[in-house]
Amino acid sequence: MLRGALTGSAVTGVGDVFVLKMYFSRFGGYEMANEVVEFEPDQRITWEPRRNDVDEPSWHHRWGYELTPDGTGATIVTEIFDCSRWPAGERAGIEDGRIWIEAMTKTLARLDEVCTGRAAG
């Protein structure tokens, strides 16, 4: 889904906003502005996305990563999706995020490749 970043600066804390180019078959290409709502360096980042390219209100869902040290030079990365603030009908339609499991798995594998320099096995 992620196609690239439109924001060049690194996140430094809660309130920062980063913009990403995205693609989803249902929408085609689009942009998301992501406001950081939780930030603990080297531990956690959570953001609340909203469309950046059209005027739509946010549904206040959240995406994020938790980082847990796992020995020397290793980290367990857990991706988080929280749609509990969505209207009930929309939550049911996405099966609480299970439709994104394949995309999330690919994202985590790609993150591993970038961080370690090794291709995912």
C-alpha positions as CSV (number, residue, x, y, z in Angstrom):
1,M,0.0,0.0,0.0
2,L,2.8,2.4,0.8
3,R,4.3,4.0,-2.2
4,G,6.6,6.6,-0.7
5,A,7.0,9.6,1.6
6,L,6.1,13.2,0.8
7,T,7.6,14.4,4.1
8,G,11.4,14.4,4.2
9,S,11.9,15.2,7.9
10,A,12.2,12.6,10.7
11,V,9.5,12.3,13.4
12,T,10.7,13.9,16.7
13,G,7.6,13.8,18.9
14,V,3.9,13.8,19.4
15,G,2.1,16.3,17.1
16,D,4.5,15.8,14.2
17,V,2.7,15.1,10.9
18,F,4.2,13.0,8.1
19,V,2.5,12.6,4.7
20,L,2.7,9.3,2.7
21,K,1.7,8.3,-0.9
22,M,-0.5,5.2,-0.8
23,Y,-2.3,2.8,-3.1
24,F,-5.3,0.6,-2.3
25,S,-7.3,-1.1,-5.1
26,R,-10.6,0.3,-3.7
27,F,-9.3,3.9,-3.8
28,G,-6.4,3.9,-6.3
29,G,-3.6,6.3,-5.5
30,Y,-4.1,8.7,-2.6
31,E,-2.2,10.6,0.2
32,M,-2.4,10.2,4.0
33,A,-1.4,12.8,6.5
34,N,-0.4,11.0,9.7
35,E,-0.4,12.9,13.1
36,V,1.9,11.3,15.7
37,V,-0.2,10.6,18.8
38,E,2.3,8.5,20.8
39,F,6.1,8.6,20.6
40,E,8.7,7.0,22.8
41,P,12.0,6.9,20.9
42,D,13.2,3.3,20.3
43,Q,10.0,1.9,21.9
44,R,6.8,3.1,20.2
45,I,5.3,5.3,17.6
46,T,1.5,5.5,16.9
47,W,-0.2,7.9,14.4
48,E,-3.7,8.9,13.5
49,P,-4.1,9.1,9.7
50,R,-6.5,11.2,7.6
51,R,-6.8,11.8,3.9
52,N,-4.5,14.6,2.8
53,D,-5.6,14.8,-0.8
54,V,-9.4,15.2,-0.2
55,D,-11.4,17.0,2.4
56,E,-12.6,14.2,4.6
57,P,-12.9,14.0,8.4
58,S,-10.6,11.6,10.2
59,W,-12.2,8.4,11.6
60,H,-9.5,8.6,14.3
61,H,-8.1,5.1,13.8
62,R,-4.5,4.4,14.7
63,W,-1.6,2.6,13.2
64,G,1.7,2.1,15.0
65,Y,4.7,0.0,15.9
66,E,6.0,-1.2,19.2
67,L,9.7,-2.1,19.4
68,T,10.9,-4.7,22.0
69,P,14.6,-5.4,22.4
70,D,15.5,-9.1,21.7
71,G,19.1,-9.6,22.6
72,T,22.1,-7.9,21.1
73,G,21.3,-6.2,17.8
74,A,17.8,-7.6,17.5
75,T,14.3,-6.1,17.9
76,I,10.9,-7.5,17.8
77,V,8.6,-5.2,15.8
78,T,4.8,-5.4,16.4
79,E,2.5,-3.5,14.1
80,I,-0.7,-2.1,15.6
81,F,-4.0,-1.2,14.0
82,D,-6.8,0.2,16.2
83,C,-10.1,0.9,14.5
84,S,-12.2,1.0,17.7
85,R,-13.2,4.6,17.0
86,W,-14.7,3.8,13.6
87,P,-18.5,3.6,13.0
88,A,-19.6,0.0,13.8
89,G,-20.7,-0.7,10.2
90,E,-17.2,0.2,8.9
91,R,-15.4,-1.9,11.6
92,A,-17.5,-4.9,10.6
93,G,-16.7,-4.4,6.9
94,I,-12.9,-4.7,7.5
95,E,-13.0,-7.6,9.9
96,D,-11.1,-5.6,12.5
97,G,-8.2,-5.1,10.2
98,R,-7.7,-8.8,9.1
99,I,-7.9,-7.7,5.5
100,W,-4.5,-6.0,6.0
101,I,-2.7,-8.9,7.4
102,E,-0.9,-9.8,4.2
103,A,0.1,-6.1,3.5
104,M,1.2,-5.8,7.1
105,T,3.3,-9.0,6.9
106,K,5.0,-7.6,3.7
107,T,5.6,-4.3,5.4
108,L,7.3,-6.0,8.4
109,A,9.4,-8.2,6.1
110,R,10.5,-5.1,4.1
111,L,11.3,-3.2,7.3
112,D,13.5,-6.2,8.3
113,E,15.3,-6.1,5.0
114,V,16.0,-2.4,5.2
115,C,17.2,-2.6,8.8
116,T,19.4,-5.7,8.5
117,G,20.4,-5.6,4.8
118,R,19.3,-9.2,4.4
119,A,16.5,-10.4,2.1
120,A,13.5,-11.9,3.9
121,G,13.4,-15.7,3.9
